[in-house]
Amino acid sequence: MSDIAFLLIVFFMVTTVVTTDRTNVNLPESLERKEAPKNSAIIVVTKEGLCKASAGEEMSKPIAMEDVLSFAANVMIKDLTKAVVLKADRDVKYKLVDQVLNQLKEAGVRQVYLLSSKEAVR
Amino acid sequence: MKLEKKERDTEIPTSSMADIAFLLIVFFMVTAVFSATKGIDFKNPPPQEQADIIPEESIHIMITAENQMIVDQKPMPLRELRDYMKPKLEINQAKPVIVQCDPESTYDGLMNVFDEIRQLEGEIWGRDEDGNVKNHVNLALPTQEEIAQWGQFL
């Protein structure tokens, strides 16, 4: 009995990801999904247009949409190869996404991951 | 007088072991978040490569405010996009693909197009063991200012 229980514990301990962000967003769906590297910086855009960011280690903090550039620049100074994960709601207007992507580009971010959830096969 | 040796019970009490184990299970089950770290990868071009994209020779995908697609000035449903792009990319693998989104369109529309393009890349160039496509199309996601600059071409 307790053997099984410990097996389950180990399973859940291994699969538990210490997430840097727990904002609930409705991710867009896609068939193509690539695993983002661990400890990537993350930028969250909610349906309401609010922006949150985290450099990878600590919990994400709300920031203004215009501050993405300085945030990303700070991240890139420490590690030039760092990837940035964009976690945006599927109903976010493109102009906000454009603002974020544009600022990331200006900050010199090369690798961006656009988070998605698994799509049911069409 | 003969002293009787006291028998000490040296076993660890295991009767509560399963209880503790289940408590831990419940804790990890509640805190477990299953991999929310997968998505479509997108490479930002280095600044100097920007000029390489010549709008006239590209496939131009426009996403309207209603998330409808207009590909090279013709409306097109999402499922026809792959069949339309495939022959063009097979002729010229470096053909630029410009994705222009209306500011009022949603993120979902963009992701659908990106997903289709990635699937198409898989069809044309194949995938490695990890399921990653081997080559990417020359994709451009112009910003609003760039669109204004290219205005006469688009």
Interface residues (C-beta under 8 A of the other chain):
Chain A: M1 S2 A5 F6 L8 I9 F12 M13 T15 T16 V17 T19 R22 L27 P28 E29 S30 L31 E32 R33 K34 E35 A36 K38 S40 V45 V85 L86 K87 A88 D89 R90 D91 V92 K93 Y94 K95 V97 D98 L101 N102 L104 K105 V109 R110 Q111 V112 Y113 L114 L115 S116 K118 E119
Chain B: T14 M17 A18 A21 F22 L24 I25 F28 M29 T31 A32 V33 F34 S35 A36 T37 K38 G39 I40 D41 F42 K43 N44 P46 I63 C101 D102 P103 E104 S105 T106 Y107 D108 G109 L110 M111 N112 F114 D115 R118 Q119 G122 N132 V133 L141 T143 Q144
